[in-house]
Amino acid sequence: MKLSLSRRTLLSGAIAGTVLLGLPACSSAVGQQGSGEVEKGGTFTGGISTDLVPANFFTNSNAGVTTVIGLTYESLVSYPVDRLEPKPKLAESWTVSPDGRTVTLRLRDDVKFHTGRPFTSQDVAFSLRTYADPKWNGQLKSTAQAIESIGTDQPHTAVLKLKHPLGNLFDLLEIVPIVDEKTFSGVGDGSRYVGTGPFKFEKWTPNARLRFVKNPDYWVPERPYLDAVDISVVTDATALTNRLRSGQIDYAYGIGYHDIERLEKTGRFGKIQLAGAENQIYVGTNVTAEGLSDVRVRKAIAHALDRDRIIAEVFRGSGYPADLPWPKTSPAYDAKLNTTYRRDLAKAKALLADYGKKVPTLTYSYASPVPQYEATAQIVQANLKEIGIEVKLEPLDPPTFVAQLIGGKFKGLWTTYHSWAQYTPSTLTVSAYPFNALKNTSHYSSPAYTKNAEAAWKQTKGDSAEAKQAYAALSRDLLDGLFLIEIGIVEQRWAVSDKVKGVGYTKRSELVLTDARLTG
């Protein structure tokens, strides 16, 4: 068996491009777990707040999807969570032509799908072409569609010919899970998920449970340590917290930040801070709705928001206010521009006065029950009332909310997280549903924004000086058009018991348990 990386590298987590967290590093509470003997085997039990939606397999849109992909699938390359630097995964190495239009990937020759079938370049071609199919709503489908051809003459070499340079190509190669063509029909109905990852998908019971078992033929020696993974779907945050507290589960994704703090104080639980996998909390606007069609109203809303309060109270300081989507680690980050829309009620009221008409009551949608969204919506509702804008809250079940996000069906305002800004900046503006310059949830269109998004996307190198100039132009477009009103950059938190360690995550907040172990 070929192994190009050392055991020490494996243990550090670099091979997976994840943070692998022995819990003592997560919090002081978990540091008290002591010297309990670590044993191989056992079942990792966890809970998530949103169920798998098979049709959203390529969208990275909820915890059900990211759990399945993180445990069962792998990608061609992986990013460490703290930087945009591709590392080997299913592709051992690669070369890029000087013009940026030919990428040659050399693939591992010791990898098998869970069915026992060897992984080859044909699987690379099938996975990238399937992701590019609009029916799957993959948010980077435009980047996938810019691959003109995929050479598969050699089983362990894939040659990508691009229509034009793509500064975010490696984002795509890091994001797209390599799927099995022979069994892919099972993905659409949730009956079968076959990848090359450390765990085999066993069963999905809708609205109840996801079950995985160890892949005994995984290409990384001695991994995974666990025998099985059992994830319950618990949509009520209080019930999810109680399951963790009572010992029914050892991991929870979807409980409130206040609850995580209370759990930490017991000394039996800790948190995993998803640094490098930042999400952004924001207020979206349908620019075709009455009132919201005028940028002065949108700017008034931006000046009314109490970003500091939302970050402090709802997210317990796990983040920072921002007017632009880029986290501080992004090549597009600009500290000065991030204070463009400070909270200023007088300025907000002046903008509304200049608008000169009564803003009708606005419908404000969010996914429920998600504590962070509900709490954010309530604060925003109160903020807007201060400047004379009435808001009617509309909680939606998660599948309905995602369908409206993808289809651009919101009546007025909405709040959720968006992602992708932790990647190459052009990925956000040519890919993400809320930001896509060609078609977005807000129904916003601007020739300048479209031009600048394309210019940023077609850079030969995503971190070049030319690319950074293009990102600066995009930032100005976002602040001027203001079809999305950022609140802040947020690092999500998972809660875990002191019985597990080695839990990891990707830049897409996917659960990684390759090195996870249960303590005695």
N, C-alpha and C positions, 0 to 999 in steps of 0.2 A: 504493500500500500504506500502510495506516495504521500509524503507530508512535508510541505515546503516550509512550515513554520514550526518553531520549537515548542516544546511543552510549556516552557515559561511564557512564551507569547500567548499560547492558548489560555493559560490561567489568567493572564492579564486582561483578556477580553478583546485583544486587538483583532483576532481572527474573525470575530463576529461583528466588528465595528460597533460594539455596544459598550455601555458602562455595565460592568458586572459587579454587583454590589454585595460584598460581604457586609452584613447589616451593621457591624460596629462602625462603619464609615458613614452610615446614614444618619444616625442621631445618637445622642448620649443614652437614651433609653435602651436602645438595642445593644449598646455597648456592654450592658449588664448581663448579656446572655451567658457569659462565663465560658467554661471549658467543657461544656457538654460534648460527648463523643459524637462525631459526625459519621453517619452510616450511609452507605449507598442503598438505593432502593426507596420504597415508600411512594405514597401518592400525595402530590401537592394539591391542596384544595384552595380554591379562590372564589371570588364573587365579582361580577361586573354588573353595571347598571343598565346596559343596553344590549339587546339581543342581536344575534347574527341576522343580517339581511342579505341573503344570497345574491340578489341583483346588484348589491353595492360592493361586490367582491374586490373590484379594482379601485374603489373610491377612497379608501382610507378614512371612512366617514364615521365609524363608531367602534366601540370597544369590542363588540362581537367579531367584527371583521379583522381588527388588528390582532386580536388574540389568536384567531385561526392562522393568519399569515405568519405571525411571529413564532409560533410553535411548529408549524408544519412545513413552511416554505423557506426558500433561500433565494437570494438575488445574485447577480453576476459580480457585483462589487459591493463594498460596504463603506460607509463613512464612520469614522469615530464621531461620537456625539458632540465633540467640542470643536470640530473644524471640517471644512469641505475638502477633504483629502482622500480620494478613493483608495481603498485597500483591497487586496485579493479576497475573493470569496469563491464562487463557482468559476470565475475567471482567474487564472493564476497570474496572468500578466497581460499587457496590451501595449500597442504602439498606435500613435496618431500621426497621420501624414502632416507635413508642414502647412498645407492649406486647410487642415481641420476637417476634411471631407471623407477621409477613409480611416476607420478605426478597426484594427485587427485584434481580436480577443483570443488568447490561448486558454483553453478550458481545461479543468481538471479531468483526468482520465480514470479516476477511482470513485466516482460518485454514481449512486443508483437511486432511482425513485423508490418509493415505498412498495411498489409492486415487484421490485427486483430488476426492472428494466434499466439499462445503462443510460446515463445522461449524455447527450451529444449536442452538436451544433444545431441539429434540426429542432431541438427543444428550445434553443435560444430564438430561432426564427419564429416558431409557432407562438411563443410567449409574447414577443414584441409585436407581432402582427395581431394577435388577439387583443392585446391591450389597446392597440390603435383603433380597433373596431368601435365606432361611436355607440353601439348598443350597450357597451359596458360602462360608459360615462367615466372612463379613466381621466383624471384631471390633467395628466401630462400627455393626452392622446395626440395633441398637435406636434409635440416633440417626437413621439413614436411615428407619426405619419410623415415626418421629415426624413425618415430613413428610407432611401430610395430602393435599396436592395440589401439582402443579407446572404452572403456567400457561405454555403455549407458543404463545399466539396470535400473538406476534411472533417472527420467526426469530432475532432477536438480543437478546431479553429473556426471561428465565425468572423466574417469580414463584413463590416457595416459600411455601406456607401451612402453618404448623406446628400440631400438636395442642396444643402448649404451648411456652413459651419454652425454648430450648436454649442453655445457657451454653457448650456445646462445638460449636455448629453449624459454625463456621469450621474446627474441626479436621476435621470430616467433609469439607468442601469442599476442604480442602488434601490430604486423604488419598486420596479416591476418584479413580482415573484415569478420564478421559473415554474411553469405548470406542466402537467403531463397531458399530452394530446389524447392519449388513448382513453383516459377517464374523465376528460374535462367536461363532458356533458353533465356529470354529477354536481358540478359547481353551481350551476344555475338553480337547482332545486335544493341545494344544501345536503345532498345525500352522500357526496363523496369529495374529499379533498386529498389529492395525492401530490406530495412534493418530495423534496430531498432532505428536509429538515430533521432535527433530532427527535421529533415526536410524530407518530402516525395519528391521523384523525380516525377516531373510532365511531362516534355517533353525536348527532345533534338532536336534542329534544327541544323543539321550539318553545320559547318562553320559559325554559326550565334549566337546560344543562348542555354543556359541551364536554366531551370526553375524549382524551388522547392517551395513547400508550407509547412506551419507549420504542424507538427505532433501533433494533439490535444491530443493524448493518450501517449505522451512521458512519460517515467517512472520517470523522474526528475520533481518534482512539479514546476509549474509555468514557465517551460521552453518549448520552446524558447520564447523570447519576440516578435520576428518578426513574421509577417504574411506570408512573402514570401521572396524568394531570386531570383534575376534575374541577371544572369551572361552572358555578351556578349563576343563573341570570336572576338578579334580584333588583327590580326596578325601583323599589322604594328605598331611599337613602337611609332612613332610620332602621329599616329591617336589615339592610346590608351591614350597617354599623353594628347592630346587635348580634348578627351572626359572627362577626369577627371578634367582638368582645367575649362572646360565650365559648369561643374555641371551635365553632363549627367549620370555620374557614381560617386560613392563615394569610390571606391577601385580599384586598378590596380595592377596586377601581371604580370610583363614582360617588364617594362619600364626601361630605362637606369638609372644608378646611378647619372649621371649628371642631368638628368631631374628631379629626385626626389629632389635633392638639390635645383634646381631652384623653384620647387613647394613649398618647405618649406619656401623659402624666401618671398613668398607672404603672409605668415601668415594664410593662409586658409587650409593648408595641413600639414600632418606630415608623418613620416615613421614608419613602424613596422620593427624592426631589429630582424631577426630570429635567435637569439642566442640559441645555443643548437641544432639547426637543420642544422648544418653546411654542406655545400657542398664543394667539392674540384674541382678546375679548373686544368686541366692537359693536357698534350700532349700524346696521345696514339700512339703506333707504331705497325705496322704490321711487325712482326719479320721475315716473309717469303719474304718480299720485298727486292729487291736488295739494298745493302747498309745498310738498317736497320737490316739485319740479323746478322750484326757484332756488338757486344756490345760496341766496341770502338766508333763507329759512334753514337750510342745512348748516350754514356757518353759525347761525344763532344756536342751533342745537349743540354744535361742537363747543361753543363758548359756555353753554349752560352746564355741561357735564362736570360732575365732581369726580374726576378720575382718581385723585388721591384717596378719597373716601372709599371708592370701590376697591381699589387695590389693597388698602389697609384693612377694611372690614370684611369684604367677601373673600378675598384671597390671602388674608392674614400676612400681607407684606411679601408674598411669594411672586414678586414681579415689580414692575415699575410703569408709571404712566407714559403714554406715548401718543403722538399724533400721526406717526407713520408706522407701518407694519414691521419694519426691520429691527431685529434684536441687536444688541450692542456688538455682537460678534460678526454681524453681517458687513460685507464690503459696501453696502448702501447706507449704513447707519450714519446719521447726522444729528448730533446732539442739539444744535441750534434750531434746526427745523422742527424738532420734536416739541418745541414750546410754542408753536405757531398759534394754537388755539387754547390758550390758558383759560381757566374758568374766570369769566368776566361777565356777570349778569347785566351790567350796564351796556356793554357792547352788544350782548345778545339781544337786549330789548331794542337797542338802536337799529339793529339790522332788521328786526321785525317791523319796526316803525317805518323804515325805508321801504320794506316790502309792501306795506300799506293795506293789507287785507287780513281778515281773520283766518288763521290757520284752522281748518276743520279738525275735529277729534281724530287722532291717528290710531289705527290699530297697530299694536306692538306685540309681535309673536316671539315665542321662545319654546324650546323643547322642555317638556315636563314629564316626569318629575326629575329635574336636575337642580339641586340647591343653588349652585353658583349662578345659573341663568335666572332663576326666579328672583334671587336677591339683587342681582344687577339690574334687572328690569324694574324692580320696585324703586330703587334709588334713582334710576333714569326718569321714571315716571314723576317722582317728586321734583327732580331737577327741572324738568320741562314745565311743570306746573308753576314754578317760580317765575317763569318768563311768559306765562299765559298760554302755553300749549297743553291741551288736554290729551291724555293718552289712555286708550282702552287696552288692557292687557289680554293677550290671547295665548294661553298655554296650549301646546300641541303635543301629541304623542310623538316620540322620536322618528318613526318611519314617515309620518305625515310631514313633519318638519323638514326632513332630508329631501323628500319629494318636492316640497315647495322651494327649497333652496336650489336644487338642481334645475327645476322647471321655471324658476323666476316667478313664483305665484304669490309672493307676499303682498298684502294689501297696502302696507305702509312701512312700518319700521320692523326690525327684528334684531335679536341678539343671539349670538352663538360664538364659539371659537372659530377662528380660521387658522390654518396651518400653512406650510410651504415657505413662509418667510425665512425659516431657518436654513433654507437651501439657497442655491444660486438665485439672486433676486429676479432674474428674468423668468424663472419657473413660476413665480407667483402671478405675474402679469400676463402670461400667455396660457396659464393652466387653471388656476383655482377658480371655482365657480363664482365667488364674489368679485374677483378681480379681472377675469379674462377680458382683454381689450376688445375682442371680437364679439363676444356674447357673454354677458354676466347677469347675475341675479338682479341687479339694480336696474337693468335695461339702460345703462349709461353708455353713451357713445361719444367719442371725441376723435377727430382725425389726428390731432397731435398726440394723444395718448396711444392710439393704435400705432402710429409711426414710431414713437419712441419705444414702445414695447417690442416691436419687431426688431428695431436696431439693437436693443439690449440682448435679445434672444440670439441674434445671428453673429455674435462675437466669436472669434476663434478661441479665445480663452476667457472664461467667466470672471477671472480676477485681474484682468489687465487694466491699465490706466484708461484705455478707451472704453472698456466695459463700465468702469466706475463713473465715467462721465455720462454714459447712457443711463445708469441707475439714478444719477442726480436729476436728470431730466424727468424720469419717471416719478421721482419723489415730488417734484414741483407739480406735475400733472395731478397726482393724487391729492395734494393739498388744495389745488385750484378747483378741481372738479368736485371733490369731497362727497362722492357718492357713497363712500364708506367712511364712517367716523370712528376712528380708533379710540379705544379707552386705554389699553395698556398691554404690555408684554407679560405673559403669565407662564410660570413654570408649574406644571401640574404636579400633584402629589399622589402617590399610592400609599396605602397603609398596609403594614405587614406585622405579623407576630414575631416574637423573638425565637421562634422555632425553625425559621428558615434563613438561609443566607445564599449568596450567589445569584440573587435575582437581578436580571439586567433588562435593558430597554434599548430600542433603536431611536434614531432621530425622528421616526414617525410614531413614537410612543407605543411601539409593539412590545408585547411581553416576551422576554427571552429567558428561557430556563435551561439553557445548555449546561451551565455550571451550577445550577441551583441544587441545594442539598437540604435535607431535614436534619436537625440536630436531635440528640437523644433526649 
